[in-house]
Amino acid sequence: MTITRIRTSLKGQYAGRERRKALRVPCDARVIILTMRGPVEGRMVNISVSGCCIHCDDLPAISLSVKLNIVEYGLLLRAERRWIDGKLSGWRFVYSPQEMLKVKRILEDENPALAAGGK
């Protein structure tokens, strides 16, 4: 499944059930999920200041609290899985104020309108 198809699926699948307050920004970044059973590769399909959505072919069902290595941004964050739906999973970041600033910079890189103060 391509990233574009995943994003389209996400939009239709969760329409009307949005509870997030943080703006999500679409992206396509390589992620290594560091689980107790070892590393698992995936693709981050969107990111917000509070978490992200990851597409992963073989994420162990028991992975609840992990470290996410967002390779393309050189960022290692602790995260907790909030939901899983097939190959997609949602993660909430657990991080320090300094790490939060790094995530905000990633959001601005992925969506320049945020850096200018727009949405």
N, C-alpha and C positions, 0 to 999 in steps of 0.2 A: 504494500500500500504506500503510495507517495505521500509526502508531507502535505501537499495541497489537498488530497483526498481526505486526509486525517482532519485537517482544519475545517473542511466543508462538513464532514461528519460531526465534528464537535459542535459547530454552530447549530445544526439541525437537532442534534441529539439532546442538547441541554437548553434549548430555547424555552424561555418562560420560567426557568428554575434558577436563575442567576441570583446568588446570595453574596457574591464577593463585593467588597468595597474598593479593592485595589484594581487599577487598570491592568489588563493583561495585554502583552505585546507579543505578536507572533514572531517566532524565530525558528531557526533550524541549526541547532548546535549539538555537537557530539558530547555525550555525557557518559561517564563511567560510574555506575552505581556500586558502591563498595558495601557489600552485604557480608554477613557472617559466613556465608558459604563461598565467598570469593567475589571478584569483580564481574559485573554484567554490563555490557554496552547497550546504549539506547540513544535516542534523539530527543532533545528537548524541543517541543513544538510551540510552547508559549511560556512566557515568564512574567511574573509580577513582583512587586516588592515583597509580597508575603509568601510566594511559592511558585510552582511551575507544573506543567503537564509534560509527561514523558511518554514516548512510544518505545516499547521494549518487547522484543519477541519472546524472551525467556526469563522474565522476572520471577523469582521464587515467591510463592504466595505468602510466605511467612515474613517477608521483608517489610518490617514496620518502621524501624528507625535505622537510618543508614547515613553514610557520608556520600554526597554527590560531588564528583569531580567534573566540573564544567570545563572541559579541556580547552575549548577555543577561547575562553576568557581567563584561564589560569586561576580558577576559583574553586576552592574546596569548602563545601558547606555541609553542616549537619541538617538532615531533613527527616520529617515524619510523613509516612504515607497516609493520606486522608481518604482516598478511594481508589478502586481499581475496576476497570471495565474492559475486559478482553486484554488487548495489548497496550491500552492507555492507562495511565495512573496519575493521580494528582498528589503533589507533595507540598507540605508547608515547611518553609525554612525556619530553622532555629539557629539564630546567629547574634553576633555582637553588633554594636552600633557601627564599628568600622567595616564589618562585612556588609551591613545594610547599605552603606555608602557605595561600596563596590557594585552591589546589585543595582542600585539606582543609576550608576554610570552605564551599566550594561543596557538598562532600559532606554536610556537616552541615546546610546549608540544604535540600538535597534529601531528606535522611533525618534528621529531628530525633532519632531514637533514637541515632544516632552521637554527637551532641553530649552525650547523657546517659550515654554510655559503653556502650550496648548495641549489638547487631548486628541 
